[in-house]
Amino acid sequence: MSSFDEREKGFEKKFAHDEELQFKVSARRNKYIGKWASKILGYNPDQEKEYIQSVIKADFAEAGDDDVFRKVKEDLKDHNISDEDIRKKMDELNEKAKSDFK
């Protein structure tokens, strides 16, 4: 095997690892954002679990974070939480999720 082929395989493995890690970080962030929103919504533990799952599933609607943002925004519309506050919380919880995997 040539060194070029070895390097290519190495890059492919790194790419696959990075993609898997990003998926895990996003799922963890979605769990955290679901937990945060469920507290605002006043959910009991069973409702909280169900809500967290619905936030995680919302992320599969499309690529990126907009699907999760729209879901949380719609769910919190009666609680006076601004778009900026939701985005800021998502960013904060994304950093927390990243640190969970370091």
C-alpha positions in Angstrom: 0.0 0.0 0.0 1.4 3.4 -0.9 1.8 6.2 1.6 -0.8 8.1 -0.3 -3.4 5.3 0.2 -2.4 5.1 3.9 -2.9 8.9 4.3 -6.2 8.7 2.5 -7.4 5.9 4.9 -6.2 8.0 7.8 -8.1 11.0 6.7 -11.3 8.9 6.1 -11.0 7.5 9.7 -10.5 10.9 11.1 -13.5 12.3 9.2 -15.7 9.4 10.4 -14.6 9.9 14.0 -15.2 13.7 13.8 -18.7 13.1 12.3 -19.5 10.6 15.0 -18.3 12.9 17.7 -20.3 15.8 16.3 -23.4 13.7 16.3 -22.9 12.7 19.9 -22.3 16.4 20.9 -25.5 17.5 19.1 -27.5 14.7 20.7 -26.2 15.7 24.2 -26.8 19.3 23.5 -30.4 18.5 22.5 -30.8 16.5 25.7 -29.6 19.5 27.7 -31.8 22.0 25.8 -34.8 19.7 26.3 -34.1 19.5 30.0 -33.8 23.3 30.2 -37.0 24.0 28.3 -38.9 21.3 30.3 -38.0 23.1 33.5 -39.5 26.4 32.1 -42.6 24.5 31.0 -43.0 23.0 34.4 -42.9 19.4 33.4 -42.8 16.5 35.9 -40.0 13.9 35.5 -42.1 11.7 33.1 -43.1 14.6 30.9 -39.5 15.8 31.0 -38.2 12.5 29.6 -40.8 12.5 26.9 -40.1 16.1 26.0 -36.3 15.6 25.9 -36.9 12.7 23.4 -39.1 15.0 21.3 -36.3 17.6 21.1 -33.8 14.9 20.1 -36.1 13.6 17.4 -36.8 17.1 16.2 -33.1 17.4 15.2 -33.6 14.7 12.5 -36.1 16.9 10.6 -33.3 18.7 8.7 -29.6 19.4 8.7 -28.4 22.0 11.2 -29.8 23.3 14.4 -32.8 25.3 13.0 -35.2 22.4 13.5 -34.4 22.2 17.2 -34.5 25.9 17.6 -37.9 26.1 15.9 -39.4 23.4 18.1 -38.1 24.9 21.4 -39.2 28.4 20.2 -42.7 27.2 19.5 -42.9 25.3 22.8 -41.7 28.3 24.8 -43.7 31.0 22.9 -46.0 31.6 25.9 -43.1 32.0 28.3 -41.5 35.3 27.1 -38.2 33.7 26.1 -36.6 35.6 23.2 -35.0 34.0 20.1 -31.7 35.4 21.3 -32.1 33.8 24.7 -32.8 30.4 23.1 -29.8 30.7 20.7 -27.6 31.8 23.5 -28.7 28.8 25.7 -28.2 26.4 22.7 -24.6 27.7 22.3 -23.9 27.5 26.0 -25.2 23.9 26.2 -23.3 23.0 23.0 -20.1 24.0 24.7 -21.1 22.0 27.8 -21.8 19.0 25.6 -18.4 19.3 23.9 -16.7 19.4 27.3 -18.5 16.1 28.2 -16.5 14.4 25.4 -13.1 15.7 26.2 
